[in-house]
Amino acid sequence: MNSQRTAKFALLAATVVVLAVCSGCMKKYINREYGVERFITVKSDPPGARLLVDNEEVGTTPQTLGFVHYGTRRITVIADGYRTISTLERISPPWYQYFPLDLLFELVLPVKMEDHHRFLFKLEPEPQTDAREFIRQAEEFRDKEREGP
């Protein structure tokens, strides 16, 4: 009876270890010199625009960021005097990142690979409003505000 309990425990422990290795939890301890590194590079024309990825500011363009998971990202590019661009971009895995090949390339093969995804956003200038027209619109708005509802 005791040997059956030990065998079940050993099987459970082996399963946990295999799942941890396969999920990538142990990757940094197993293969420091190889595996797949993933990058997103975002450029803008003109450069120097504020960059937000998934609504989190990450710096200015051009910018290269590492990432872990594939999927859809919201990329927002903001520059003074230009229209803001905010778009959803799908980042799809390459052929070697689908199961079971991903396990082979991430954990077994002694090769270092990089997966780059590049995005270029051409910013359009914000239309300029004539100063006289701007003042006229402001006065019109103020007059409507004074009239009330």
Long-range contacts (C-beta under 8 A, 24 or more apart in sequence): 21-107, 22-103, 22-107, 24-106, 24-107, 27-106, 27-107, 30-107, 31-106, 31-107, 31-110, 33-110, 33-112, 34-109, 34-110, 34-111, 34-112, 35-105, 35-106, 35-107, 35-112, 35-113, 36-96, 36-97, 36-102, 36-105, 36-106, 36-113, 36-114, 36-115, 37-66, 37-112, 37-113, 37-114, 37-115, 38-66, 38-67, 38-68, 38-70, 38-114, 38-115, 38-117, 39-64, 39-65, 39-66, 39-67, 39-114, 39-115, 39-116, 39-117, 40-64, 40-65, 40-67, 40-73, 40-91, 40-117, 40-118, 40-119, 41-65, 41-116, 41-117, 41-118, 41-119, 42-75, 42-77, 42-118, 42-119, 42-121, 43-118, 43-119, 43-120, 43-121, 44-77, 44-79, 44-120, 44-121, 44-122, 44-123, 45-120, 45-121, 45-122, 45-123, 46-79, 46-82, 46-123, 48-79, 49-77, 49-78, 49-79, 49-82, 49-121, 49-123, 50-77, 50-78, 50-79, 51-75, 51-76, 51-77, 51-78, 52-76, 52-77, 52-78, 61-121, 67-91, 70-97, 75-119, 75-121, 77-121, 77-123, 79-123, 81-125, 81-126, 82-123, 82-124, 82-125, 82-126, 83-123, 83-124, 83-125, 83-126, 85-121, 85-123, 89-119, 91-117
